[in-house]
Protein backbone atom coordinates (compact mmCIF):
# COMPACT_ATOMS: atom_id res chain seq x y z
CA UNK A 1 0.00 0.00 0.00
CA UNK A 2 1.46 3.36 -1.01
CA UNK A 3 2.10 6.29 1.26
CA UNK A 4 -0.88 8.70 1.27
CA UNK A 5 -0.20 11.82 -0.81
CA UNK A 6 -1.90 15.12 -1.49
CA UNK A 7 -1.45 17.58 -4.33
CA UNK A 8 -1.98 21.26 -3.58
CA UNK A 9 -1.86 24.30 -5.83
CA UNK A 10 -1.26 27.69 -4.19
CA UNK A 11 -2.27 30.78 -6.18
CA UNK A 12 -1.60 34.47 -5.55
CA UNK A 13 -2.32 37.35 -7.94
CA UNK A 14 -1.48 41.01 -7.36
CA UNK A 15 -1.80 44.00 -9.69
CA UNK A 16 1.63 43.38 -11.23
CA UNK A 17 2.62 39.80 -10.42
CA UNK A 18 1.10 36.34 -10.26
CA UNK A 19 2.48 33.09 -8.87
CA UNK A 20 1.34 29.47 -8.85
CA UNK A 21 3.08 26.74 -6.82
CA UNK A 22 2.26 23.04 -7.15
CA UNK A 23 3.29 20.90 -4.16
CA UNK A 24 2.94 17.21 -3.36
CA UNK A 25 2.57 16.16 0.29
CA UNK A 26 3.57 12.72 1.51
CA UNK A 27 2.54 11.55 4.97
CA UNK A 28 5.52 10.75 7.21
CA UNK A 29 4.67 7.31 8.61
CA UNK A 30 5.95 6.04 11.96
CA UNK A 31 9.13 3.97 11.74
CA UNK A 32 7.79 1.31 14.10
CA UNK A 33 4.32 -0.31 14.27
CA UNK A 34 4.28 0.45 18.00
CA UNK A 35 4.52 4.19 17.38
CA UNK A 36 1.41 6.30 17.20
CA UNK A 37 0.68 7.73 13.71
CA UNK A 38 1.85 11.32 13.35
CA UNK A 39 0.12 13.81 11.12
CA UNK A 40 3.39 15.10 9.66
CA UNK A 41 3.80 15.66 5.94
CA UNK A 42 6.95 15.91 3.88
CA UNK A 43 6.38 18.35 1.01
CA UNK A 44 8.00 18.49 -2.43
CA UNK A 45 7.48 21.49 -4.70
CA UNK A 46 7.05 20.27 -8.29
CA UNK A 47 6.43 23.60 -10.01
CA UNK A 48 6.92 27.32 -9.48
CA UNK A 49 5.01 29.17 -12.19
CA UNK A 50 4.85 32.90 -12.87
CA UNK A 51 2.04 33.57 -15.35
CA UNK A 52 0.99 37.03 -16.45
CA UNK A 53 -0.87 38.98 -13.77
CA UNK A 54 -4.09 38.56 -15.70
CA UNK A 55 -7.17 36.77 -14.39
CA UNK A 56 -7.87 34.97 -17.67
CA UNK A 57 -4.23 33.86 -18.06
CA UNK A 58 -4.14 32.43 -14.53
CA UNK A 59 -7.56 30.80 -14.96
CA UNK A 60 -6.33 29.14 -18.17
CA UNK A 61 -3.23 27.85 -16.39
CA UNK A 62 -5.30 26.39 -13.54
CA UNK A 63 -7.70 24.82 -16.04
CA UNK A 64 -4.70 23.09 -17.62
CA UNK A 65 -3.47 21.84 -14.27
CA UNK A 66 -6.93 20.50 -13.43
CA UNK A 67 -7.09 18.74 -16.81
CA UNK A 68 -3.67 17.15 -16.32
CA UNK A 69 -4.84 15.79 -12.96
CA UNK A 70 -8.35 14.87 -14.09
CA UNK A 71 -8.42 11.53 -12.27
CA UNK A 72 -8.08 13.29 -8.89
CA UNK A 73 -8.09 17.05 -9.26
CA UNK A 74 -5.58 19.14 -7.31
CA UNK A 75 -6.63 21.13 -4.28
CA UNK A 76 -6.54 24.85 -5.14
CA UNK A 77 -6.01 27.51 -2.49
CA UNK A 78 -6.32 31.12 -3.66
CA UNK A 79 -4.95 34.14 -1.78
CA UNK A 80 -7.87 36.62 -1.45
CA UNK A 81 -5.67 39.73 -1.49
CA UNK A 82 -4.89 41.53 -4.73
CA UNK A 83 -6.95 40.00 -7.53
CA UNK A 84 -7.43 36.70 -5.72
CA UNK A 85 -11.12 37.25 -4.98
CA UNK A 86 -11.74 38.14 -8.64
CA UNK A 87 -9.93 34.98 -9.74
CA UNK A 88 -11.97 32.87 -7.34
CA UNK A 89 -15.25 34.30 -8.68
CA UNK A 90 -14.05 33.81 -12.26
CA UNK A 91 -13.32 30.13 -11.68
CA UNK A 92 -16.66 29.55 -9.97
CA UNK A 93 -18.55 31.38 -12.72
CA UNK A 94 -16.75 29.46 -15.48
CA UNK A 95 -17.72 26.18 -13.90
CA UNK A 96 -21.35 27.25 -14.11
CA UNK A 97 -21.15 28.94 -17.51
CA UNK A 98 -19.22 26.05 -19.09
CA UNK A 99 -22.37 23.97 -18.67
CA UNK A 100 -23.82 26.07 -21.48
CA UNK A 101 -22.52 24.58 -24.72
CA UNK A 102 -22.93 27.88 -26.57
CA UNK A 103 -20.97 29.81 -23.96
CA UNK A 104 -18.26 27.16 -23.74
CA UNK A 105 -17.88 27.11 -27.52
CA UNK A 106 -17.68 30.92 -27.61
CA UNK A 107 -14.93 30.86 -24.99
CA UNK A 108 -12.94 28.30 -26.96
CA UNK A 109 -13.23 30.29 -30.17
CA UNK A 110 -11.86 33.35 -28.40
CA UNK A 111 -8.90 31.37 -27.08
CA UNK A 112 -10.25 30.95 -23.54
CA UNK A 113 -10.20 27.58 -21.78
CA UNK A 114 -13.29 27.05 -19.58
CA UNK A 115 -12.50 25.84 -16.10
CA UNK A 116 -14.54 22.64 -15.98
CA UNK A 117 -13.50 21.10 -12.67
CA UNK A 118 -16.13 19.78 -10.27
CA UNK A 119 -13.97 20.99 -7.36
CA UNK A 120 -14.18 24.71 -6.66
CA UNK A 121 -10.95 26.35 -5.56
CA UNK A 122 -10.74 26.93 -1.84
CA UNK A 123 -10.36 30.62 -1.08
CA UNK A 124 -8.02 31.19 1.85
CA UNK A 125 -9.96 33.78 3.84
CA UNK A 126 -7.37 35.42 6.12
CA UNK A 127 -6.17 38.93 5.21
CA UNK A 128 -3.50 41.32 6.44
CA UNK A 129 -1.95 40.40 9.78
CA UNK A 130 -4.32 37.41 10.02
CA UNK A 131 -2.13 35.73 7.40
CA UNK A 132 0.64 35.30 9.97
CA UNK A 133 -0.34 31.68 10.63
CA UNK A 134 0.30 31.01 6.94
CA UNK A 135 3.86 32.30 7.23
CA UNK A 136 4.36 30.49 10.55
CA UNK A 137 3.55 27.14 8.93
CA UNK A 138 5.89 27.91 6.06
CA UNK A 139 8.70 28.79 8.47
CA UNK A 140 8.05 25.63 10.53
CA UNK A 141 8.17 23.39 7.44
CA UNK A 142 11.49 24.92 6.38
CA UNK A 143 12.96 24.75 9.88
CA UNK A 144 12.01 21.08 10.29
CA UNK A 145 13.39 20.26 6.82
CA UNK A 146 9.96 19.11 5.66
CA UNK A 147 9.93 21.33 2.57
CA UNK A 148 11.91 20.38 -0.53
CA UNK A 149 12.17 21.65 -4.10
CA UNK A 150 12.48 19.53 -7.21
CA UNK A 151 15.67 19.93 -9.22
CA UNK A 152 15.76 22.34 -12.12
CA UNK A 153 12.78 24.53 -11.23
CA UNK A 154 12.82 27.48 -13.64
CA UNK A 155 11.82 30.11 -11.10
CA UNK A 156 13.75 28.73 -8.13
CA UNK A 157 16.22 31.69 -8.07
CA UNK A 158 13.30 34.12 -7.86
CA UNK A 159 11.69 32.05 -5.11
CA UNK A 160 14.94 31.93 -3.12
CA UNK A 161 15.30 35.71 -3.46
CA UNK A 162 11.70 36.27 -2.35
CA UNK A 163 12.13 34.03 0.69
CA UNK A 164 15.39 35.73 1.65
CA UNK A 165 13.95 39.24 1.29
CA UNK A 166 10.68 38.73 3.10
CA UNK A 167 10.79 39.16 6.88
CA UNK A 168 8.08 36.53 7.61
CA UNK A 169 5.83 39.07 9.29
CA UNK A 170 2.33 39.60 7.91
CA UNK A 171 1.16 43.20 8.10
CA UNK A 172 -2.03 45.07 7.37
CA UNK A 173 -0.33 47.64 5.15
CA UNK A 174 1.19 45.25 2.61
CA UNK A 175 0.52 41.93 0.97
CA UNK A 176 2.69 38.86 1.23
CA UNK A 177 4.79 38.72 -1.99
CA UNK A 178 2.95 36.49 -4.52
CA UNK A 179 5.77 33.92 -4.77
CA UNK A 180 5.93 33.52 -0.99
CA UNK A 181 2.15 33.55 -0.65
CA UNK A 182 1.68 30.88 -3.33
CA UNK A 183 4.32 28.67 -1.72
CA UNK A 184 2.81 29.10 1.75
CA UNK A 185 -0.68 28.30 0.45
CA UNK A 186 0.56 25.17 -1.34
CA UNK A 187 1.88 23.70 1.93
CA UNK A 188 -1.02 24.90 4.10
CA UNK A 189 -3.37 22.25 5.48
CA UNK A 190 -1.51 19.30 3.83
CA UNK A 191 -4.01 16.69 4.98
CA UNK A 192 -6.82 18.17 2.87
CA UNK A 193 -7.81 17.07 -0.61
CA UNK A 194 -7.79 13.69 -2.32
CA UNK A 195 -4.75 11.62 -3.20
CA UNK A 196 -3.33 12.88 -6.51
CA UNK A 197 -3.12 10.99 -9.75
CA UNK A 198 -0.79 12.30 -12.46
CA UNK A 199 -1.50 12.06 -16.17
CA UNK A 200 1.82 11.46 -17.93
CA UNK A 201 2.69 12.58 -21.42
CA UNK A 202 2.22 8.96 -22.43
CA UNK A 203 -1.47 9.32 -21.59
CA UNK A 204 -1.26 6.87 -18.69
CA UNK A 205 -2.35 7.53 -15.10
CA UNK A 206 0.47 7.43 -12.54
CA UNK A 207 0.15 7.58 -8.73
CA UNK A 208 2.68 10.43 -8.40
CA UNK A 209 5.07 12.66 -10.33
CA UNK A 210 7.95 10.42 -9.28
CA UNK A 211 6.15 7.33 -10.55
CA UNK A 212 5.59 9.03 -13.89
CA UNK A 213 9.29 9.87 -14.13
CA UNK A 214 10.30 6.31 -13.22
CA UNK A 215 7.99 5.06 -15.99
CA UNK A 216 9.86 7.28 -18.44
CA UNK A 217 6.99 9.69 -18.90
CA UNK A 218 7.30 13.40 -18.30
CA UNK A 219 4.52 15.49 -16.78
CA UNK A 220 3.31 18.92 -17.77
CA UNK A 221 3.98 20.63 -14.45
Buried (B, 14 or more C-beta within 10 A) or exposed (E): EEEEBBBBBBBBBBEEBBBBBBBBBBBBEEEEEEEEEEEBBBBBBBBBBBBEBEBBEBBBBBBBBBBBBEBBBBBBBBBBBBBBBBBBEBBBEBBEBBEEEEBBEEBEEEEBBBBBBEBEBBBBEBBBEEBBEBBEBBBEBBEEEBBBBBEEBEBBEBBEEBBEEBEBEBEEEEBBBBBBBBBBBBBBBBEEBBBBBBBBEEEEBBBBBBBBBEEEBEBEB
